[in-house]
Amino acid sequence: MIDDLQETAVIPTLNTQWIGKTYIYLNEVDSTNEFLKVRVAEGNVPAGTVVATDFQSRGKGRLQRRWEALPGTSLLLSLLFKPDWPAEQANWLTMITSVAMAEAGEGETAVPVRIKWPNDLVIKVEDVWHKVGGLLLEGDVGADGRIRSVVLGIGLNVNIPPEQLPTGATPPTSLLAVLGRPVSRQALLVDFLQRVEMGVATAVSGQSPQAVWQKRLITLGQPVQVTHTGTNQAVSGVAEGADAFGHLLVRDGAGRLHTVTAGDVTLRQPKRQFF
């Protein structure tokens, strides 16, 4: 099994027009997102730049949470986008990349990969959803309200042994833990990047990624509790859908519809009734 993420191994196998044409491999880095953001601030970094690593010493997820992974066991990378889109369309990139990674994971493993709003990749193990990956989008918006750049980080637990999985609010897993065999990170990476490029091309042509993304959401139709980012206010209800920009629509017990732009979602188990 080929599992090399270095430039000499990845670039020759990558069939893309612009994604990954600038590909940077780092044996170790504090955070691929932070590394790429610094490069962008220095200027002259093309759209489609990819930074991949075998180990992050200070990897991070949403809400400044740490992302932990043993060296050489996970797929850890960041991508640079520069779409000429209004700021509210930034979440399209989250939709495109999460679907691309889910499809790549399924293509390499035949294991269904779904999405837990807003950006967790999950696999069902013994009727319980386990987190296998996640995304982090960090954008820069100009005074005109249009996107100047987006750095999007993604982490996927690939070959972490079950006994070494980190802890989390959503139980973690890895592809190795689910399949019982290792999976090629290189094959996953190449497939993922090619799918991202196709997804962006579709979006640029005017077709929203929302419908394809929404089909993978495990959150819809479920009783949920959402804690809003920033205010820590919680709302409970049923997740009825998502709007065109990926915001979650939750209807509470009084019939009010809430639009959630950012927050933590907990799937609530329906109360059992005994007669």
DRENDO-1510 file (C-alpha; in Angstrom, 1 decimal, always signed):
<recs>
REC; n; res; u; v; w
REC; 1; MET; +0.0; +0.0; +0.0 .
REC; 2; ILE; +1.4; +3.4; -1.0 .
REC; 3; ASP; +0.9; +5.9; +1.8 .
REC; 4; ASP; +3.3; +8.7; +0.9 .
REC; 5; LEU; +2.1; +12.3; +1.0 .
REC; 6; GLN; +5.3; +13.9; -0.3 .
REC; 7; GLU; +5.3; +16.1; -3.4 .
REC; 8; THR; +7.1; +13.5; -5.5 .
REC; 9; ALA; +4.5; +10.9; -4.7 .
REC; 10; VAL; +1.3; +13.0; -5.0 .
REC; 11; ILE; +1.8; +15.5; -7.8 .
REC; 12; PRO; +2.4; +12.9; -10.6 .
REC; 13; THR; -0.8; +11.1; -9.7 .
REC; 14; LEU; -3.0; +14.2; -9.5 .
REC; 15; ASN; -5.2; +14.8; -12.5 .
REC; 16; THR; -6.4; +18.4; -11.8 .
REC; 17; GLN; -6.3; +21.8; -13.6 .
REC; 18; TRP; -5.5; +24.0; -10.6 .
REC; 19; ILE; -6.1; +22.3; -7.3 .
REC; 20; GLY; -2.8; +21.0; -5.9 .
REC; 21; LYS; -0.6; +22.5; -8.7 .
REC; 22; THR; +1.1; +24.2; -5.8 .
REC; 23; TYR; +1.5; +21.4; -3.3 .
REC; 24; ILE; +3.5; +21.8; -0.1 .
REC; 25; TYR; +4.3; +18.8; +2.0 .
REC; 26; LEU; +5.6; +19.3; +5.6 .
REC; 27; ASN; +6.8; +16.4; +7.7 .
REC; 28; GLU; +5.5; +18.3; +10.8 .
REC; 29; VAL; +3.9; +21.7; +11.3 .
REC; 30; ASP; +2.0; +23.4; +14.1 .
REC; 31; SER; -1.1; +23.8; +12.0 .
REC; 32; THR; -1.6; +23.6; +8.2 .
REC; 33; ASN; -4.2; +26.3; +8.4 .
REC; 34; GLU; -1.9; +28.7; +10.2 .
REC; 35; PHE; +1.0; +27.9; +7.9 .
REC; 36; LEU; -1.1; +28.6; +4.8 .
REC; 37; LYS; -2.7; +31.8; +6.3 .
REC; 38; VAL; +0.8; +33.2; +6.9 .
REC; 39; ARG; +1.8; +32.4; +3.3 .
REC; 40; VAL; -1.3; +34.1; +2.0 .
REC; 41; ALA; -0.6; +37.2; +4.1 .
REC; 42; GLU; +2.9; +37.3; +2.6 .
REC; 43; GLY; +1.3; +37.4; -0.8 .
REC; 44; ASN; +1.5; +35.7; -4.2 .
REC; 45; VAL; +0.0; +32.3; -3.2 .
REC; 46; PRO; -2.2; +30.9; -6.0 .
REC; 47; ALA; -5.7; +29.5; -5.5 .
REC; 48; GLY; -5.7; +25.8; -5.2 .
REC; 49; THR; -2.5; +25.7; -3.1 .
REC; 50; VAL; -2.5; +22.6; -0.8 .
REC; 51; VAL; -0.5; +22.1; +2.4 .
REC; 52; ALA; -0.4; +18.6; +3.7 .
REC; 53; THR; +1.5; +17.1; +6.7 .
REC; 54; ASP; +2.0; +13.9; +8.6 .
REC; 55; PHE; +1.8; +15.6; +12.0 .
REC; 56; GLN; +0.3; +18.8; +13.5 .
REC; 57; SER; +1.6; +19.8; +16.9 .
REC; 58; ARG; -1.2; +22.3; +17.4 .
REC; 59; GLY; -3.9; +21.2; +15.0 .
REC; 60; LYS; -7.3; +22.8; +15.6 .
REC; 61; GLY; -10.9; +22.4; +14.8 .
REC; 62; ARG; -13.9; +24.6; +15.2 .
REC; 63; LEU; -14.2; +26.9; +18.2 .
REC; 64; GLN; -10.4; +26.6; +18.8 .
REC; 65; ARG; -10.7; +23.0; +19.8 .
REC; 66; ARG; -7.6; +20.9; +19.5 .
REC; 67; TRP; -7.4; +18.3; +16.7 .
REC; 68; GLU; -5.2; +15.4; +17.8 .
REC; 69; ALA; -3.7; +12.8; +15.6 .
REC; 70; LEU; -0.7; +10.5; +15.8 .
REC; 71; PRO; +2.1; +11.0; +13.2 .
REC; 72; GLY; +1.4; +9.4; +9.9 .
REC; 73; THR; -2.0; +8.1; +10.8 .
REC; 74; SER; -4.4; +10.8; +9.5 .
REC; 75; LEU; -5.0; +12.9; +6.4 .
REC; 76; LEU; -4.2; +16.5; +7.4 .
REC; 77; LEU; -4.3; +19.3; +4.9 .
REC; 78; SER; -5.4; +22.8; +4.1 .
REC; 79; LEU; -6.6; +24.2; +0.8 .
REC; 80; LEU; -6.6; +27.8; -0.5 .
REC; 81; PHE; -9.6; +29.2; -2.4 .
REC; 82; LYS; -10.1; +32.6; -4.0 .
REC; 83; PRO; -13.6; +32.5; -5.3 .
REC; 84; ASP; -15.2; +35.8; -6.5 .
REC; 85; TRP; -18.3; +35.2; -4.4 .
REC; 86; PRO; -20.2; +37.2; -1.8 .
REC; 87; ALA; -19.2; +36.4; +1.8 .
REC; 88; GLU; -22.5; +34.5; +2.5 .
REC; 89; GLN; -21.5; +31.9; -0.1 .
REC; 90; ALA; -18.3; +30.9; +1.8 .
REC; 91; ASN; -20.1; +27.9; +3.2 .
REC; 92; TRP; -20.5; +26.5; -0.3 .
REC; 93; LEU; -16.8; +25.6; +0.0 .
REC; 94; THR; -17.5; +23.7; +3.3 .
REC; 95; MET; -20.3; +21.8; +1.5 .
REC; 96; ILE; -18.1; +21.0; -1.5 .
REC; 97; THR; -15.2; +19.8; +0.5 .
REC; 98; SER; -17.2; +17.8; +3.0 .
REC; 99; VAL; -19.1; +16.0; +0.2 .
REC; 100; ALA; -15.8; +15.4; -1.7 .
REC; 101; MET; -14.2; +13.8; +1.4 .
REC; 102; ALA; -17.2; +11.7; +2.1 .
REC; 103; GLU; -17.3; +10.5; -1.5 .
REC; 104; ALA; -13.5; +9.8; -1.5 .
REC; 105; GLY; -13.8; +7.9; +1.8 .
REC; 106; GLU; -16.6; +5.8; +0.4 .
REC; 107; GLY; -14.8; +5.2; -2.8 .
REC; 108; GLU; -11.8; +3.8; -1.0 .
REC; 109; THR; -13.6; +1.8; +1.7 .
REC; 110; ALA; -17.2; +1.2; +0.6 .
REC; 111; VAL; -18.2; +2.5; +4.1 .
REC; 112; PRO; -21.0; +5.1; +4.0 .
REC; 113; VAL; -19.8; +8.5; +5.3 .
REC; 114; ARG; -22.3; +11.1; +6.3 .
REC; 115; ILE; -22.2; +14.7; +7.6 .
REC; 116; LYS; -23.3; +16.0; +11.0 .
REC; 117; TRP; -24.1; +19.7; +10.8 .
REC; 118; PRO; -22.1; +21.8; +10.4 .
REC; 119; ASN; -18.9; +20.1; +9.4 .
REC; 120; ASP; -18.3; +16.7; +11.1 .
REC; 121; LEU; -17.7; +13.6; +9.0 .
REC; 122; VAL; -19.3; +10.6; +10.6 .
REC; 123; ILE; -19.7; +6.9; +10.2 .
REC; 124; LYS; -22.3; +4.7; +11.9 .
REC; 125; VAL; -20.8; +2.0; +14.1 .
REC; 126; GLU; -23.2; -0.4; +15.8 .
REC; 127; ASP; -26.1; +2.1; +15.4 .
REC; 128; VAL; -24.1; +5.0; +16.9 .
REC; 129; TRP; -22.6; +7.8; +14.9 .
REC; 130; HIS; -18.9; +8.2; +15.3 .
REC; 131; LYS; -16.8; +11.1; +14.1 .
REC; 132; VAL; -14.1; +10.3; +11.6 .
REC; 133; GLY; -13.2; +13.7; +10.4 .
REC; 134; GLY; -13.9; +17.4; +10.4 .
REC; 135; LEU; -13.4; +20.7; +8.6 .
REC; 136; LEU; -12.4; +24.3; +9.6 .
REC; 137; LEU; -13.1; +27.2; +7.3 .
REC; 138; GLU; -11.3; +30.5; +7.9 .
REC; 139; GLY; -12.0; +33.3; +5.4 .
REC; 140; ASP; -10.9; +36.9; +4.6 .
REC; 141; VAL; -13.6; +39.2; +3.3 .
REC; 142; GLY; -13.0; +42.6; +1.6 .
REC; 143; ALA; -14.7; +45.9; +2.3 .
REC; 144; ASP; -17.0; +45.2; -0.6 .
REC; 145; GLY; -18.4; +42.1; +1.1 .
REC; 146; ARG; -16.8; +39.7; -1.3 .
REC; 147; ILE; -14.4; +36.8; -0.5 .
REC; 148; ARG; -10.7; +37.6; -0.8 .
REC; 149; SER; -9.5; +34.2; +0.3 .
REC; 150; VAL; -10.6; +31.1; +2.2 .
REC; 151; VAL; -8.3; +28.7; +3.9 .
REC; 152; LEU; -10.1; +25.4; +4.5 .
REC; 153; GLY; -8.5; +22.7; +6.7 .
REC; 154; ILE; -9.6; +19.1; +6.9 .
REC; 155; GLY; -8.7; +16.2; +9.0 .
REC; 156; LEU; -9.6; +12.6; +8.5 .
REC; 157; ASN; -8.8; +9.8; +10.9 .
REC; 158; VAL; -7.5; +7.1; +8.6 .
REC; 159; ASN; -5.1; +4.6; +10.2 .
REC; 160; ILE; -5.4; +5.4; +13.9 .
REC; 161; PRO; -5.6; +2.2; +15.9 .
REC; 162; PRO; -8.8; +1.9; +17.9 .
REC; 163; GLU; -7.0; +2.0; +21.3 .
REC; 164; GLN; -5.3; +5.3; +20.4 .
REC; 165; LEU; -8.3; +7.3; +19.2 .
REC; 166; PRO; -8.7; +10.6; +20.9 .
REC; 167; THR; -11.8; +11.4; +23.0 .
REC; 168; GLY; -14.6; +13.8; +21.9 .
REC; 169; ALA; -18.2; +14.8; +22.3 .
REC; 170; THR; -19.0; +12.7; +19.3 .
REC; 171; PRO; -17.3; +9.3; +19.8 .
REC; 172; PRO; -14.4; +9.1; +17.4 .
REC; 173; THR; -13.4; +6.4; +15.0 .
REC; 174; SER; -11.0; +5.8; +12.1 .
REC; 175; LEU; -11.2; +4.0; +8.8 .
REC; 176; LEU; -8.8; +1.4; +10.2 .
REC; 177; ALA; -11.0; +0.8; +13.2 .
REC; 178; VAL; -14.0; +0.3; +11.1 .
REC; 179; LEU; -12.5; -1.8; +8.3 .
REC; 180; GLY; -9.9; -3.7; +10.3 .
REC; 181; ARG; -7.2; -2.8; +7.7 .
REC; 182; PRO; -5.1; +0.2; +6.8 .
REC; 183; VAL; -6.2; +2.6; +4.0 .
REC; 184; SER; -3.9; +4.5; +1.6 .
REC; 185; ARG; -3.9; +8.2; +2.6 .
REC; 186; GLN; -2.3; +9.1; -0.7 .
REC; 187; ALA; -5.2; +7.5; -2.6 .
REC; 188; LEU; -7.7; +9.3; -0.4 .
REC; 189; LEU; -5.9; +12.6; -0.9 .
REC; 190; VAL; -5.7; +12.4; -4.7 .
REC; 191; ASP; -9.4; +11.3; -5.0 .
REC; 192; PHE; -10.5; +14.0; -2.7 .
REC; 193; LEU; -8.6; +16.9; -4.4 .
REC; 194; GLN; -10.0; +15.8; -7.8 .
REC; 195; ARG; -13.5; +15.8; -6.5 .
REC; 196; VAL; -13.1; +19.2; -4.9 .
REC; 197; GLU; -12.0; +20.7; -8.2 .
REC; 198; MET; -15.1; +19.2; -9.9 .
REC; 199; GLY; -17.3; +20.5; -7.1 .
REC; 200; VAL; -16.0; +24.0; -7.4 .
REC; 201; ALA; -16.4; +23.9; -11.2 .
REC; 202; THR; -20.0; +23.0; -10.7 .
REC; 203; ALA; -20.6; +25.8; -8.2 .
REC; 204; VAL; -18.9; +28.4; -10.5 .
REC; 205; SER; -21.2; +27.4; -13.3 .
REC; 206; GLY; -24.1; +28.5; -11.0 .
REC; 207; GLN; -25.3; +25.2; -9.5 .
REC; 208; SER; -25.5; +25.3; -5.7 .
REC; 209; PRO; -23.9; +22.3; -3.8 .
REC; 210; GLN; -26.6; +22.5; -1.2 .
REC; 211; ALA; -28.8; +19.7; -2.5 .
REC; 212; VAL; -26.0; +17.1; -2.7 .
REC; 213; TRP; -24.7; +18.2; +0.6 .
REC; 214; GLN; -28.1; +18.1; +2.3 .
REC; 215; LYS; -28.7; +14.5; +1.3 .
REC; 216; ARG; -25.7; +13.5; +3.4 .
REC; 217; LEU; -26.8; +15.3; +6.6 .
REC; 218; ILE; -27.8; +13.0; +9.4 .
REC; 219; THR; -29.1; +16.0; +11.4 .
REC; 220; LEU; -32.3; +16.6; +9.3 .
REC; 221; GLY; -35.5; +15.3; +10.7 .
REC; 222; GLN; -33.9; +14.7; +14.1 .
REC; 223; PRO; -34.6; +16.2; +17.5 .
REC; 224; VAL; -31.7; +18.4; +18.3 .
REC; 225; GLN; -30.3; +20.9; +20.8 .
REC; 226; VAL; -28.3; +23.7; +19.3 .
REC; 227; THR; -25.9; +25.9; +21.3 .
REC; 228; HIS; -25.3; +29.1; +19.4 .
REC; 229; THR; -21.6; +30.1; +18.9 .
REC; 230; GLY; -20.8; +33.3; +20.9 .
REC; 231; THR; -24.0; +33.6; +22.9 .
REC; 232; ASN; -24.1; +30.0; +24.3 .
REC; 233; GLN; -27.9; +30.3; +24.0 .
REC; 234; ALA; -29.5; +26.9; +23.4 .
REC; 235; VAL; -32.5; +26.0; +21.3 .
REC; 236; SER; -34.2; +22.7; +21.1 .
REC; 237; GLY; -36.4; +21.4; +18.4 .
REC; 238; VAL; -36.5; +19.4; +15.2 .
REC; 239; ALA; -33.9; +20.1; +12.4 .
REC; 240; GLU; -36.2; +20.7; +9.4 .
REC; 241; GLY; -33.7; +21.6; +6.8 .
REC; 242; ALA; -30.9; +23.9; +5.7 .
REC; 243; ASP; -31.0; +27.0; +3.6 .
REC; 244; ALA; -29.1; +27.8; +0.5 .
REC; 245; PHE; -26.1; +28.9; +2.5 .
REC; 246; GLY; -25.9; +25.9; +4.8 .
REC; 247; HIS; -27.6; +27.5; +7.8 .
REC; 248; LEU; -29.6; +24.9; +9.9 .
REC; 249; LEU; -33.4; +25.5; +10.2 .
REC; 250; VAL; -34.7; +24.3; +13.6 .
REC; 251; ARG; -38.4; +24.4; +14.6 .
REC; 252; ASP; -38.9; +24.6; +18.4 .
REC; 253; GLY; -41.8; +23.2; +20.4 .
REC; 254; ALA; -43.7; +26.4; +20.1 .
REC; 255; GLY; -43.6; +26.2; +16.3 .
REC; 256; ARG; -41.0; +29.0; +15.8 .
REC; 257; LEU; -38.4; +28.5; +13.1 .
REC; 258; HIS; -34.8; +29.3; +14.1 .
REC; 259; THR; -32.0; +29.9; +11.6 .
REC; 260; VAL; -28.7; +28.7; +13.0 .
REC; 261; THR; -25.7; +30.2; +11.3 .
REC; 262; ALA; -23.1; +28.7; +13.7 .
REC; 263; GLY; -23.2; +26.5; +16.7 .
REC; 264; ASP; -22.8; +23.0; +18.3 .
REC; 265; VAL; -25.5; +20.5; +17.6 .
REC; 266; THR; -26.4; +17.5; +19.8 .
REC; 267; LEU; -28.7; +14.8; +18.4 .
REC; 268; ARG; -31.3; +14.2; +21.1 .
REC; 269; GLN; -32.7; +10.7; +21.6 .
REC; 270; PRO; -36.6; +10.7; +21.5 .
REC; 271; LYS; -38.1; +10.0; +24.9 .
REC; 272; ARG; -39.2; +6.4; +25.3 .
REC; 273; GLN; -42.8; +5.8; +26.4 .
REC; 274; PHE; -43.8; +2.8; +28.5 .
REC; 275; PHE; -47.4; +1.7; +28.7 .
</recs>
